[in-house]
């Protein structure tokens, strides 16, 4: 099959070698803060589940902040099953199974983690939790939870526990049944407040994930050929990310499929003179990226494509230039981008919110959407991703990763130019 060149490769960075942009790794300086440096392309970024980069002091501070947050909300305990919230505080996410693993952080005192006995050594080696309590296969693990609850419970009153919002319903029922003298409530407000503002070490990891994702998208665009399927290109994209030590993947959509914001792989093959949209993210040390690029595959983009593409770009610019720390509300940015598109007559085709927060989860608070009056603070990370989707024809989305700085919005990804 013939390799096609592109008149438009939106957001594609310069390619300097067989792997494209040099991979990024991380080092730790004397303060314990990671900073980006160029890594040899043959040296992959380390997997956070095996060799954590962040120092124990980072997690000690997070637990201190968690305990302070619990006290300020008059809460006595925080409980979490494996997931990104457990990883955020404990440094390690052991994963979920039918066997109970539960982190218990009191408002004062040492955190404890309950897990199967055969997992104790693995968790001690990878996490920062010193008090790891193992249960044997023939035992009821909730007995250890009940015992820990008795140790933590304040005297003379009912204890109040914040339950991590991703906790399974079954575990919530067991907590309610086995921990007498406790009342439970949704802990989302606790975790969201602590995680919504990123520290320097988190921003460094997000930037590394962004660099790997941009290089992978560029390398994937460069290998497109007529006859490829969306599924084949998606697999190629994942391989490019894996080659950079930053696992991930994304949506690949050709032509009419690109008009579906979350469309899955279709059976159609890539043809000349059509739209190709890639929405991708990869992960570095537990932190992720989320970038969308839309290109015209062929000799020359249509005039309508250029018009729509530039309109989406203008909508993105309007939001990016308007953001001011502690002043701009999330919904303000959504309104500005939406007005730009609506004033040009395409309002009905912008069918989703403007953006979402990003960190250890690909989608997390804050959400840039009508009705969200939250004011953006320095250190909040989010996407700005307007789109226009014309069913039966094609769609255009441009998505970049941003952080609110001290003076305004900083675009962390390499933003594409207008056509």
Secondary structure, DSSP 8 states (H G I E B T S, - for coil): --B---SB-TT-----STT-S--EEEEE-TTS-EEEEE--TTS----TTTS--S-HHHHHHHHHHHHHHHHHTT--EEEE-SSHHHHHHHS------SS--EEEEESSS--EEEEEGGGHHHHHHHSS-SEEEEE-TTS-THHHHHHHHHHHS-TTS-EEEEE-TT--HHHHHHHHHHSTTEEEEE-HHHHHHHHSB--HHHHHHHHHHHHHHHHHHHHHHHT-BTT-BHHHHHHHHHHHHHHTT--EEEEEEEGGGGGSTT----S-B--SSEEEEEEEEEEETTEE--EEEEEEESS---HHHHHHHHHHHHHHHHHHHH--TTT-BHHHHHHHHHHHHHHTT-GGG--S-SEEE-SSSSSEEEEE-TT---B--TTBEEEE--EEEETTTEEEE-BEEEEE-SSSEEE-S------
